[in-house]
Amino acid sequence: MTRPPGQIASTLKSLIITGDGSGIGLKLALQLVAPGNTVIICGRDASKLAEAVHLAGAQAVTRDVTVAEDQDRILSDIQAQHGRLDLRIGNAGIFLAYDFRNVPDRLQRIEREIAINATAPLTLARRALPLLEKNARPGIVFVGSAVAFVASPATPVYSGTRALIHHCA
């Protein structure tokens, strides 16, 4: 069942948005804080997070979602501080365009893009399940992209990671 954004926002209490609090993540935080929810924005860039906290009135957690220990800390902090998690929004992602043949650090770029765009969202969602399942109507949302359906030749890894997330959702 699809519910209007306002109705969704009014039924939440505690949620986390991964992805430094800019762009889509910031817009989501602004919309979801308004009805009185506890919105936690998680990312690696403390300065972007500070700006998002200032603009949206959200809380910030500076962590790297590609690190298993950071994922565990994120969730244990939410459990300790809020006792609940109603919604996990996976918004973190990187978009790298490069020529596989001519970039010397291509393996590192590929691994990083897969870790941020695919592995981290899926593993954090799995780790969050025990906390989410304490609620009657928990949710997990992954922010996607049209390239999940029509791949971009200039960004094959990004396209592939978005397709993977789409198929796992």
C-alpha positions as CSV (number, residue, x, y, z in Angstrom):
1,M,0.0,0.0,0.0
2,T,1.3,3.4,-0.9
3,R,0.7,6.3,1.5
4,P,1.2,10.0,0.8
5,P,4.5,11.4,2.2
6,G,2.6,13.5,4.8
7,Q,0.8,10.4,6.1
8,I,4.1,8.4,6.3
9,A,5.8,11.2,8.1
10,S,3.1,11.5,10.7
11,T,3.3,7.8,11.6
12,L,7.1,7.8,12.3
13,K,9.0,8.6,15.5
14,S,12.6,7.7,14.9
15,L,14.4,7.3,11.6
16,I,17.9,7.4,10.1
17,I,19.0,8.7,6.7
18,T,22.4,7.7,5.5
19,G,24.3,10.0,3.2
20,D,26.0,13.2,4.4
21,G,22.8,15.3,4.7
22,S,23.0,17.1,1.3
23,G,20.9,16.8,-1.8
24,I,18.2,14.2,-1.5
25,G,19.1,13.3,2.1
26,L,18.8,16.9,3.2
27,K,15.4,17.3,1.4
28,L,14.1,14.1,3.1
29,A,15.3,15.3,6.5
30,L,13.6,18.7,6.1
31,Q,10.3,16.9,5.2
32,L,10.5,14.3,7.9
33,V,11.6,16.5,10.8
34,A,8.6,18.8,10.4
35,P,6.0,16.4,11.9
36,G,8.1,16.0,15.1
37,N,10.1,12.9,14.2
38,T,13.6,12.2,15.5
39,V,15.7,12.3,12.3
40,I,19.2,11.1,12.4
41,I,21.5,11.8,9.5
42,C,24.5,9.7,9.1
43,G,27.6,10.3,6.9
44,R,31.3,10.7,6.8
45,D,31.6,14.4,6.2
46,A,31.2,16.2,9.6
47,S,30.9,19.7,8.0
48,K,28.1,18.6,5.7
49,L,26.4,17.0,8.6
50,A,26.7,20.1,10.7
51,E,25.1,22.2,8.0
52,A,22.2,19.6,7.7
53,V,21.7,19.8,11.4
54,H,21.6,23.6,11.3
55,L,19.1,23.6,8.3
56,A,16.9,20.7,9.2
57,G,17.0,20.4,13.0
58,A,18.1,16.8,12.7
59,Q,20.6,14.9,14.7
60,A,23.9,13.8,13.2
61,V,26.1,10.8,13.4
62,T,29.6,10.9,11.8
63,R,30.3,7.3,10.7
64,D,31.3,5.4,7.7
65,V,28.6,3.0,6.7
66,T,31.0,0.8,4.8
67,V,32.7,-0.1,8.1
68,A,30.9,-3.0,10.0
69,E,31.9,-1.6,13.4
70,D,30.5,1.8,12.5
71,Q,27.2,0.2,11.4
72,D,27.0,-1.6,14.8
73,R,27.8,1.7,16.6
74,I,25.1,3.6,14.7
75,L,22.5,1.1,15.7
76,S,23.6,0.6,19.2
77,D,23.6,4.4,19.7
78,I,20.1,4.7,18.3
79,Q,19.0,1.9,20.6
80,A,20.6,3.6,23.6
81,Q,19.4,7.1,22.9
82,H,16.0,6.5,21.3
83,G,15.0,2.9,22.1
84,R,13.5,2.5,18.7
85,L,14.0,2.8,14.9
86,D,10.9,3.1,12.7
87,L,12.5,3.8,9.3
88,R,15.9,3.3,7.8
89,I,16.5,5.3,4.6
90,G,19.5,4.2,2.5
91,N,20.6,7.3,0.6
92,A,24.4,7.2,0.7
93,G,26.0,6.7,-2.6
94,I,28.7,7.8,-5.0
95,F,28.6,8.3,-8.7
96,L,31.9,7.8,-10.4
97,A,32.5,8.1,-14.2
98,Y,35.8,6.8,-15.4
99,D,37.3,4.7,-18.2
100,F,38.2,1.3,-16.9
101,R,41.0,1.0,-19.4
102,N,42.8,4.3,-18.6
103,V,42.4,4.9,-14.9
104,P,45.3,3.6,-12.8
105,D,43.3,3.2,-9.6
106,R,40.3,1.6,-11.2
107,L,40.2,-1.4,-8.9
108,Q,40.1,0.9,-5.8
109,R,37.3,3.0,-7.4
110,I,35.3,-0.1,-8.3
111,E,35.6,-1.5,-4.8
112,R,34.7,1.8,-3.1
113,E,31.7,2.4,-5.3
114,I,30.4,-1.2,-4.7
115,A,31.0,-0.9,-1.0
116,I,29.1,2.5,-0.6
117,N,26.3,1.9,-3.1
118,A,25.5,-1.8,-2.6
119,T,27.3,-3.7,0.2
120,A,26.8,-1.0,2.9
121,P,23.1,-0.4,2.3
122,L,22.3,-4.1,2.4
123,T,24.4,-5.0,5.4
124,L,23.1,-2.0,7.4
125,A,19.6,-2.9,6.6
126,R,20.2,-6.5,7.7
127,R,21.9,-5.3,10.9
128,A,18.9,-2.9,11.6
129,L,16.3,-5.6,11.4
130,P,16.2,-6.5,15.1
131,L,15.7,-2.9,16.1
132,L,13.2,-2.2,13.3
133,E,11.2,-5.4,14.1
134,K,10.3,-4.0,17.5
135,N,7.8,-1.8,15.8
136,A,4.4,-2.6,14.4
137,R,5.1,-0.8,11.1
138,P,8.9,-0.6,10.4
139,G,10.3,0.4,7.1
140,I,13.4,0.3,4.9
141,V,13.7,2.6,1.9
142,F,16.5,2.6,-0.6
143,V,17.0,5.7,-2.8
144,G,17.4,4.4,-6.3
145,S,18.2,5.7,-9.8
146,A,16.9,5.3,-13.3
147,V,20.2,3.7,-14.3
148,A,19.0,0.7,-12.4
149,F,16.8,0.1,-15.4
150,V,18.7,1.6,-18.2
151,A,22.5,1.4,-17.6
152,S,24.7,4.3,-18.4
153,P,27.8,3.2,-20.4
154,A,29.9,5.9,-18.7
155,T,29.0,4.7,-15.2
156,P,28.7,0.9,-15.4
157,V,29.5,0.2,-11.7
158,Y,27.1,2.8,-10.5
159,S,24.4,1.4,-12.8
160,G,25.1,-2.1,-11.6
161,T,25.0,-1.2,-7.9
162,R,21.7,0.6,-8.3
163,A,20.2,-2.4,-10.2
164,L,21.4,-4.6,-7.4
165,I,19.7,-2.5,-4.7
166,H,16.5,-2.3,-6.8
167,H,16.4,-6.1,-7.1
168,C,17.0,-6.6,-3.3
169,A,14.4,-4.1,-2.2
